[in-house]
């Protein structure tokens, strides 16, 4: 029986899929310290444990520094 293992480090595209958040929002969360990342050269990766912790601790609303259109 083959087992599928989850990679220890994830690309932001995968984090986006798991969270439903866009790339710009993820960068804002990283900048504001809400999402822990590992930098390898220019690459940005997220540890599985940090991703799970982030998802479990997500509030109903997260404020980011992105400009939102005024209504």
Secondary structure, 3 states (H helix, E strand, C coil): CCCCCCCCEECHHHHHHHHCCCHHHHHHHHHCCCCCCEEECCEEEEEHHHHHHHHHHCCCCCCCCCCCCCC
